[in-house]
């Protein structure tokens, strides 16, 4: 009896391995399919970037009737079961197709557009990759346009930022005036079949830094909406940056807290640091978002002519090699902060001006243990402190230093 059971067990294992191989072999055509699982959950598993976002699947092409809402020219499109981003079906656009039009007005009857939605688009698949232009058109006029490179043999999310579309014609709840989502391929059309699946509306709005807060340390806000990162300090400054998804010149958020945010880009400017008072360093060059008089007289000069920084050897060291420190003097121009590494839970940092007074200097301390930090300068309590994601302590000193002054940092 035991031998029979062993044989049965081996047979089941072989069948399971065979089934896994079959599923793996079909992964490109039906990635993420689980029988009976809602399409929305499959979309989330197929695109981790949607985690935490609200989205609405307008078309999933599980029904042939979904094809009515998309027109392809020339050649027409057809719902097929050969390949799918989710579920079992998608729409195949034939070789030579120049335009595929999603009829949003028919899909959104009785609903506002864009309303609170920030992105609209679909997933496209083609064997050899290529480029596509996605646009939102009203009465034949494109009011939002984006170009996207399709990955070879992979489903690519082709999304358009619709967060700034406005006006009565674009926000009518009756569907009147709502335009079309258009996918345009290169001259001559796509050279091979392109598959479309999961036409989505997405709300990717995200609060990164909330406004308000004790002692003014969180008196600014930072949020993401569409393909933009928006900073705002009411009455003082505001800025809007294209995010990395918007293109090669877009910005990726590296750090954000109550005192500052840091960004990096593959564009002409590589690094940007913005402080909550509006000062900003572009690749180390001081170009603030707020007026100099609102930030403070002398802050610009203090950045362009930093002082000397020193630390007792038994307490730590000055970091003169951090990326962005142009002169290796311990002042990081790209970050707008003096760089110090502590050896323990306490460190004393001395700042000495060199020609110019140091106005509202910022000290960044690495190496401190976790815990609440108590910071003073010549007996005055410093309340503008924050921790970065990597654990560094940021300290903004609310003083004007005209002679040597020592900052005392202690973690309780």
BELLINJO-V161312 format. One record per helix or strand of 3 or more residues. SS is the DSSP state (2 for helix, 1 for strand). FROM is the first residue (numbers start at 1). LEN is the number of residues. Records with the same first field share a line. If there is no record, write none. Layout:
# BELLINJO-V161312
SS: FROM-LEN, FROM-LEN
This chain:
# BELLINJO-V161312
2: 2-24, 39-8, 48-3, 64-6, 104-4, 168-3, 214-3, 244-3, 292-4, 299-6
1: 54-6, 70-4, 77-4, 90-4, 99-4, 119-8, 130-9, 141-10, 156-6, 180-6, 194-10, 206-4, 221-5, 228-6, 237-7, 251-6, 260-6, 271-5, 280-3, 308-4, 316-3, 337-6, 346-7, 362-5, 373-5, 385-3, 393-4, 405-7
